[in-house]
Amino acid sequence: MDAAPALDVEALVAARIRAGLSQNELARAMGLSSGQRMSRWERGDARPRNPQMLHSLAAALGVAPRELLVPMETPDLRWLRFVAGLSVEELAEAAHVSVSTLKRWEARGLRDPSP
């Protein structure tokens, strides 16, 4: 499981309201069983656990994934990976680095990888 970037809870609630969905309806649109997870996300107690879930949430709300994350002046690698919808393994393969290297970069909060 990936350590997820922080959700912008105000943006999440506003997007859900604009979409005219209850927490339960949004959960069902994402294929989840109940709105309990939405409630936790909207309170800031939890976050989508992987990039695919963030993208599913954004699609159900009709917004870009980046609109649901706390904005960063200089986004770090993990934030960018989640916005791109890539797993650690997918990005490591695309960047031609090992998974352990990519995880180390993310743990350090890398913002500008060397060429």
N, C-alpha and C positions, 0 to 999 in steps of 0.2 A: 504494500500500500504506500502511495506517495504522500509526503507531507505537503498538504495543499496550501496555496496562497490564501490569504484572508479574503473572505467575501465582504463586499460593501453591502451591509444589511439594509441600509436605506435604499440603495439602488435596487436590490432584490425585491423588497416589499413594493416599491413604486412600480417596477416592471410587472409584478404579479397583479397588482391592482389595475394597471393599464390594460393588461390582457384579460381582465374581467374574470379571473380565476380565484377560487378559494384555495387554501393550502391542500385540501384533499383532492380537488380537481387537478391541480398542478402535479401532485404526486402521481395520480393515475395517468396523466399525460406522459409522464416519464417512465411508466411501467412499475411504479412503486406501489406498495399495498396500502399505505395510509399517509396522511399529512403530517404525521409526527416528525418525520425527518425535516420537512419544510419548516415546521415550527422551530426546531432546533437551529436550523440554518438562519432563519430570520431573527432569532435571538442572539446569534453569534456564538452559540454553544458548540457548533459543529460546522464542517465545511464539506463540499463534495470531495470524496476521497481520491478521485482520479480525474485526469483530463476529460475522459469520455463522459463522466457524469456531469462535469461542468458544461460540456457542449450539449448534452441532452437537456439540461436545465435551460440553457440559453435558447436552444431551438424551441422548446415548449413555450418560452416567453416571447419569442420573436425578436431577440436582441443578440448582439455580438457577445461572445464569452467575456471579452475584456471589460464590458460594461458592468459586469457583475462582481468584478474583483476590485479590491482597494487599489486605487491608482498608485503607481510608483513613479517618481520623477525620473529615475533611471532603473527600469525594470531589471530584476535579476534573472538568471537563467531559468530557474524553476517557474517563475511567473510567466516568462515567455513560452516555456514548454507547455504549460497548462493552456495558455491562450491558443497555441498552435494545435492543441489536442493530441499531443504525442506522449507516449509512455517513455520511461527512461530508456527502455530497450530500443524503441523505435528511433529516438534521437541519437543514441549512442551509435547505432548502425549507420544512420544518415551522416553523422559527423566523423565516422571512421575512428571512433575511440572506444575503449572498453566501457562496459556498464559501470565498473568500479570507478573509473576516471570521471565519468559524468556525475556519479553520485557524490564524489569528492568535490567536484566543482560546485554542485548545488549546495552542499553542506557549508561551503565557504561563502555562499552568497555571491558567486561570481557574476559580475555585471559585464565584463568585457574580456572574453576569452582571447588568448593569444592566437595569432593566425595559425 
